[in-house]
Amino acid sequence: MLDLMLNAVAKSTADHVEIRHHKRETFTISVKDGKVDALNNGTVEGVCVRALVKGSWGFSSTTSLLEKDLVKSLRDATSLAKTSKKQKKRVVKLADVKPASDKYVTPMKQDPQKADREELIGLVLDTDKIVRGFSKAIASDSVALTVVDDDLSFVGSEGARITQRLVRCFGSVWAVARQKGNVVSTYESIGAQSGLEVLKATPLDTCGKKAAERANALVSAPMAPGGVFPVVLENRIVGLLAHEAVGHCAEADLVHGGSFLANKIGRKVASPLVTLVDNGRFAGGFGTMKYDDEGVPTERTVLIDKGVVKGFMHSRETAHDFEVKPTGNARAWNFEFDPIIRMRNTYIEAGDYSVEELAESIKDGYFLKGGLSGQADFTGEFMFGTQEAVHIKNGELQESLRGVTISGNAFEVLKQVDALGKDFVMRTGMCGKEQVNYAGIGGPSLRTKVLMGGIAK
Amino acid sequence: MSLLSSAEAAVRRSLKLGADESEAYARKTRTVEVVLERAEIQSERVKIQQGVGIRLIKDKKLGFAFASDLSVKSVQATCENALNLAKSSVANPDWVALPKAARLPKLPQGLFDPKVAALSGSEVLGLALRAYNAVKDCDKRAVIDDGKFSAMTSDVAVSNSQGVEAAEKYTLLYGFVVCVAKAHGQTSSMAFEYDVTRNIKFSPEKIGRSAAEKAVASLKPSKGESFVGKVILDSDPASEILFSPVISSVNADNVQRRRSLWMDKIGQLVAVPQLNLTDDGLLPKGVGSSSFDAEGVPRQRTPLITKGKLKAFLHNSFTANKEKRKSTGNAERESYNALPTVLISNLIVEPGKKKLDDVISEVDKGIIVRRFSGNVRPDSGEFSGIAKQASYIEKGEITHALRETMISGNAYTALKSIVIIGSEIRPTFDRVYTPPILIDNVNVVSK
């Protein structure tokens, strides 16, 4: 395939051209209430061309791997770039990158290609048993285990030729509890960019137990109250704050559009305790890759250093506009999409408090656990859901209530961070900016204030 | 080879390999799309997505394999893969059989428009530019942050070993823009506007104008107060907050798995008597219409809630077989690479008589929410999130835009607290056709 791509690049009449080949193999085991759903495996494969002509991009993709179709895609992308040129104001220029010639494979101890499928089915069935057997209140569950194996090739007209194999293994558990006309559902997940050894480090059954335990505890609990409260955000949800609330505002395309962080390099936007990083090479991170989809090597990009804005995430195009080095943040979901600026693994660095110490000074507040989906405006107003709100009274953890969506302006919330935990954790996430993508989200538990969208008093 | 002949070949091959039953679902979608970003055209794409998914059953064990390569060789290999997957799986005692062939209804009118199918990249770009210009012309303070215009043509084919053979094609045209307004150094919250149709009757100007108006209207927000009371949900938030839990609760799979709060509520009042709700898979021009579902079962019209009373649940063939009843034709697949689930086709809320302005005029104290950024828990019905482009209503009139305001409550309770169902019905991306709805007893929380 690489040879076909190199041949095509040689035929290009565009000023700059990139060809990507992508083969994604997916394997999923899904068990619902003890019954095995169809074992699911398949491959989606294709190739795409992005061509730049006089500062205008054109893009075309195809699932055909024949040389004639690849050449047609090249022609289509080039002609699209030419015809749309007159309707565009912006003239795209790219920051220089040394063309790489490299191969990368996710470091793995246990390659899922060699896995015993029956053993994996057994593992999922065992977790299902633990969840449903947890208590009488558990009415239903869904347990799934997925392996996604991506083969990526990149060839650029400047001479880059890169292949990467990225392997992700992840599992999830939905538990539903039902009691006296009340229903509650909870969700927990595990996973990493790694081989199947992730199932030893973070076992699926432990994740199942956690989901069942939460469903059981919350089935008869009311919703948490509404209003501004001091809170401890559990380590497992702090990554949502880093990603949704702050990360998007530091994507150079959104900065360009006037996000909250525009013109704020060197300015203080958060508590001096907060250092926030987007790292393309975090070991095991869901968004880790050695090169992005423009062939740029990834790096550890510090966005906020001790409360002060340090940098943004860039593609080659925005790096040129901002006169900085590209950071390797241009990513595409698959061959059907052109790369756009995306986070990789975004996290807040750890402090040295225990959760008990974080709760200690709170008179009336909540320990918020279990994340749900989130969203943010580029003004910094964010929201994300939580599953459980444990009441904190005079520093002590009390009863569990059903979690609610929390909101605030990210930078007000970050300014109010007055203590960070030592319990750093990196988790898996899916981000949906125009096209979905895998992203790592991480952080330690921390203490701050947020607006909780619960019962009005 | 046509999609249907590929699907039929896959079924024949699977049976030859020793499958008890087999089903192939093939789809090909051509999408022409234009993405707007940073107030200008970011990219245009022409993409062809195609592939086949093969569901194969051997001794009640199920395997599902898919491939984007439709060549004879690839389809044969995919059949072998599906068989091997089935063999290494565990039997599902609930499995009965794939659906039998049945006479299909006439293809509902207006699902394919050759004009949409023929749209080129530069024509879709033209649609996007019209929306872009409409924003500029409407108000100088408004700018597009991002958006997307997309023209899709889909060919679908299903074949199975019980004799199902069905194929048809549809078009879909959709577009959305997200707008912000900037004035006096302040940026408004992000306003969202969209349209979705099967045909070329599509107004990018209306999308642009309405998004710009919403963004400008949310400038200069002021703080509200916390209270429990009346909230008008515009079509989009009404669909998400009130009807995503309904969609989950009428799903027979959730009912059978004891996840639905309505599992034992057939014949009972689950909403106010004004509410009539129908799943209509045969709606002319409907964004979720077709003559057959993702298993090749005929689409139909299924009344779900009549005068507030729960009438029926929605089935695919698997859930229907478990209860020895007929499928309602609600099998759904996200794509060729996904197994069938149960989903609405078009969920139609019977409109009331009052226009939005009249609904507003009947609210003594409350808020109107035009976008919801939050979480809805379909199982429990709990919702909680930010009220975007929200305005305060006093004595029947909108007084000012609100900032940092959240709403929360329970959808199942809210269905019984509906005060007025509006008259202006429109489809959402989730295929719910709903007008704005006024509900009571919602928690409104302000900072």
Interface residues (C-beta under 8 A of the other chain):
Chain A: T26 K32 D33 K35 V36 D37 A38 L39 N40 N41 G42 T43 V44 E45 G46 W57 G58 F59 S60 S61 T62 T63 L65 D76 L80 T83 S84 Q87 K88 K89 R90 R117 E118 I121 L125 A139 S140 V176 R178 G181 N182 V183 V184 S185 M223 G226 G227 V228 D253 H256 G257 G258 E336 F337 D338 I340 L372 S373 Q375 D377 F378 T379 E381 M383 F384 G385 R402 V404 T405 S407 G408 N409 E434 L451 M452 G453 G454 I455 A456 K457
Chain B: V35 E37 R38 A39 E40 I41 Q42 S43 E44 R45 V46 K47 I48 Q49 Q50 G51 G53 R55 K61 L62 G63 F64 A65 F66 A67 S68 D69 T78 N81 L85 A86 S88 S89 V90 A91 N92 P93 D94 G121 S122 L125 L129 D145 D146 K148 V180 K182 T187 S189 M190 S226 F227 V228 R257 R258 R259 L261 N337 L339 S373 G374 N375 R377 D379 S380 E382 S384 G385 I386 E404 M406 I407 S408 N443 V444 V445 K447
